Amino acid sequence: MFFLYQIILTLVLPLSPLIILFRILRNKEDKKRFTEKFSIFSKKRRNGKVIWFHGASVGEILSIIPIIKNYEKKKSINQILITSSTLSSSKVLKKYKFKKTIHQFYPIDHFYITNKFLKYWRPNLAIFIESEIWPCMYKNISNYNIPLILLNARLTKKTFNRWIKIKYFSKSIFNKILIAYPQNIETKKFLKKINPKKIKMLGNLKFSQNNEEIQNKISDQLKLEFNKKKIWVASSTHKNEEIFCAQAHLEIKKRVKNLLTIIIPRHVHRVKDIIPEIENLNLKTVCHSNKPKNLRNIDIYIVDTFGETNKFHKIGSSVFLGGSIIKRGGQNPLEAARYGARILHGPNTDNFKDIYKLLKSFKISKKINTSKELASLISFKKNKNTGIKINKIGKIILKKTIKEIDNLINNNEVKKT
């Protein structure tokens, strides 16, 4: 099966430059650094011990920022390598002023390219985040005797069903994982059937996700404008969900004066399509990148920049989480909840079942099905006690996670280079 996987990748590989060119034209790839995906590197490896973290995109990378900060201070770690697959994640990471942490784009999962990657970087420990399972890379990591852990592991039923169809192949890949740390009970159950060497529950790392401001604060002028408004936020929205929220805005506007809806699309490149759709409803929009100084007649404020979700979650007393009206399994509600916001979501939240179960027990999350339902549940009052509870959970999980990684290093399972 692995041989067949490599043959398919080898056949597809000549087309990859065309695919990347297409993505560059759509502003989904870095125009200069795309070569990193072919293991042509833009950074140098330092001498000494290197820890490597890999996460698919923004959410995964943000979840490990507190861990990165911890190892930035450790003299025994000479360099921290972070890889991810998306342009947005690289832009978010740039906002942190790390001294020994560098970012590279994750390479194509071909035997030659992944081997070249590992030969160059020679990481002492490989930490993959959530659902990042790459057969070729895993096999080469094993060949180089590099300890591999799957941190905050997440397998949905849909993903598990795909892996279990090729059970023998799946077990041969998952068996390369030294320890898997599932983020929920469902994932733990699925992992047991696919057979990593060891499974240990620590909790969901996203509870400890960094909530510091990593970007410039909202300008004083914009603060003054926001203070004149009643604000709610629609976060991580996908196609059709912006219109859904704009329709909710029209409903709320019937009873609330000076209303402002902040929409934060999951994919910023879609903004050019979102604006005319909303303006067709006779609603006035403005983009954050335009640095508006006056919001007097503005209905919808669209955040079209990377890595600034956090500061708008701080403002919103009610936050609708996207990916939940359409069938995407929802987006992570913890960032908004830790600021005391009421969380509203559609019926599709399978990606975060355990988190929504907890938020429901705190009585701060509500499921909605229609724009009118959403409009009726918008509140303009925060619940800071909820945020305190979530942050306490996060600190415990972070402490346990760092202890586990420290144990791997201190028990010499991570060899010196």
Protein Blocks (a to p, Z undefined) as FASTA:
>chain_A
ZZmmmmmmmmmmmmmmmmmmmmmmnopacfklmmmmnopafbdcdehjddddddfblmlm
mmmmmmmmmmmmpmklmbdcdddfbfklmmmmmmpccfkbccdddddfbfklmmmmmmmn
opabdcdehjaccfklmmmmmmnopacddehiacdfklmmmmmmmmmlmmmmmmmpmbac
dfbfklmmmmmmnopabdcdebjfklmgcfbdfbdcddfklmmmmmmpccdddehiaehk
lmmmmmmmmmmmmmmghiacddddfblklmmmmmmmmmmnopacddfklopabfklacbd
cdfbehilmmmmmmpmbdcdehklpcnhpaafklmmmnopacdddfblklmmmmmmmmmm
nopaccdfbfklmmmmpccbdcfklmmmmmmmmmmmmmmmmmmmmmmmmnopaccZZ
